Amino acid sequence: MHAIRHHVSALMADSKKLSLIEIQKQLRHKRATTTDTYLKSIVTGKNKASEVLEESMKKSNLTPNLTPVEIKKGVNQNLINPLTY
């Protein structure tokens, strides 16, 4: 259940359509500083995960020299989608 809370929080923050106070109310935090800390920890976790995945993919030659942003944008359309198998 907590993973869903993190995911929804990240979606709200990434949309840039909600203020910190609006997200705070949705999460039912008493202080905006709690929400700010919470969201920063999610972003830090996402960045670390992206770095680990990128390094792993480079080692296996799946996406040579692509940054996480390029991967997200689908720069290399010639890659085989592993989810189709």
Secondary structure, 3 states (H helix, E strand, C coil): CHHHHHHHHHHHHHHCCCCHHHHHHHHCCCCHHHHHHHHHHHHHHHHHHHHHHHHHHHHCCCCCCCCHHHHHHCCCCCCCCHHHC
